[in-house]
Amino acid sequence: MKKIVYLGVALCAALAVTSCKPKESAYKKAYEKAKQQELAQQAAAEKTEPVVADVPVVVKEKAATTVTTPVVRKERVTPQNNASMKEYSVVCGSFLTKSNADALMERMKGAGYAAFLAQNPETKMYRVIISTFDTKQEAAVSRDDFKAKYPNDEDFQKAWILQRAY
């Protein structure tokens, strides 16, 4: 009789211990959901945090053109292939791999831009530059014209202005 009672208690204890065990898949789903939320928050923070912000600029040419606030990044870069680079340049792409940068540069040359590469020796990034100017305002107009030419290309909508540091 005692053996049956001990066996019954042991069986109940085994069921109680195994039924309280959490499911690994539930933890995995919760972790993945939290990770997605964290990545979404980081992406939103990156979009709203400008590097340098200036006052909006209005440039008058044949017709008045309103230019969005130019975001400028100041970097020490070295132009490739003896390219001539002024103080402000419009960057349409950045790559760690030179072959990817070369491919975009050739595409931009085919589209009529005087594109060239510049490398940041600190970050090892290749910048694809489509135009270069003496003033920030000229660069901002060029950047906005470029974005307007490619409204459906999300990567080109991220074009930015590089101020060359010496």
Order of alpha helices (4+ residues) and beta strands (2+ residues): alpha-alpha-beta-beta-beta-beta-beta-alpha-beta-beta-alpha-beta
